[in-house]
Amino acid sequence: METHRMIREYINSLTERRLNQKVAIPWFKNPDLEISRINALVQMTTHSHYHRGQNATRFRELGGDPPLIDLIVWYWKGKPDPEWNSV
C-alpha cells in the first residue's frame, strides 16, 4: 500500500517538461540508450504485463487458475479499489 501511495505522489509530480526529459537506460551499451521519461514509464508497464502473461501461462500449466488481469476487466468492474488482504 505504501508503494502505491508513493507511485501516486510521483505521478502527480510529473509535469509535461519532466515527462519529456531524457533518462538513461544503463544496461543498453554501444550505442547507449536515452529515452523520454514517458516512454520509460510506458515500457515499464507494458514489460510487466508481458511477464504477468508468462506467469499466468505457467500457473495454468501447473494446474492453477490465475485471476483476470486485463485492464478492460477492471474498467468493466467499475475501477474498484484494491482489496488488501492481511496475512
C-alpha positions in Angstrom: 0.0 0.0 0.0 2.9 2.3 0.7 4.3 1.7 -2.7 1.0 2.6 -4.3 0.9 5.8 -2.3 4.5 6.7 -3.4 3.6 5.9 -7.1 0.6 8.2 -6.9 2.7 11.0 -5.4 5.3 10.5 -8.2 2.7 10.6 -11.0 1.1 13.7 -9.5 4.6 15.4 -9.6 5.1 14.8 -13.3 4.9 17.9 -15.4 5.0 17.9 -19.2 8.6 19.1 -19.0 9.6 16.2 -16.7 7.8 13.7 -18.8 9.8 14.8 -21.8 13.2 14.7 -20.0 15.6 12.0 -21.1 16.6 9.1 -18.9 19.5 6.8 -19.5 18.8 3.0 -19.7 22.1 1.8 -18.2 22.1 -1.8 -19.5 22.0 -0.8 -23.2 25.5 -0.1 -24.4 27.1 0.6 -27.7 25.1 2.5 -28.5 23.9 3.9 -25.2 20.1 4.5 -24.9 18.3 7.5 -23.7 14.5 7.8 -23.9 12.0 10.2 -22.6 10.6 9.6 -19.1 7.1 9.0 -20.6 8.5 6.3 -22.9 10.3 4.7 -19.9 7.1 4.6 -18.0 5.2 3.0 -20.9 8.0 0.4 -21.2 7.8 -0.3 -17.5 4.1 -1.0 -17.6 4.0 -3.0 -20.8 7.0 -5.1 -19.9 5.5 -6.1 -16.6 2.3 -7.1 -18.4 4.4 -9.4 -20.6 5.7 -11.1 -17.5 2.2 -11.3 -16.0 1.2 -13.2 -19.1 4.2 -15.6 -18.8 3.3 -16.2 -15.1 -0.3 -16.9 -15.9 0.6 -19.4 -18.6 3.0 -21.2 -16.3 0.4 -21.2 -13.4 -2.1 -22.8 -15.8 0.5 -25.4 -16.8 0.9 -26.3 -13.1 -2.9 -26.7 -12.7 -3.7 -23.3 -11.3 -6.4 -20.8 -12.2 -4.8 -17.3 -12.4 -7.0 -14.2 -11.8 -8.1 -12.0 -14.7 -5.5 -9.2 -15.2 -6.9 -7.5 -18.3 -7.3 -3.8 -17.8 -10.6 -3.9 -19.6 -12.0 -6.2 -16.8 -11.0 -3.5 -14.3 -12.9 -0.9 -16.3 -15.9 -3.3 -16.6 -16.0 -3.8 -12.9 -16.1 0.0 -12.3 -12.4 0.5 -11.5 -12.6 -0.9 -8.0 -10.0 0.0 -5.4 -7.6 -2.9 -4.5 -8.7 -5.3 -1.8 -5.7 -5.5 0.5 -5.5 -8.8 2.4 -3.6 -9.1 5.7 -1.6 -12.3 6.1 
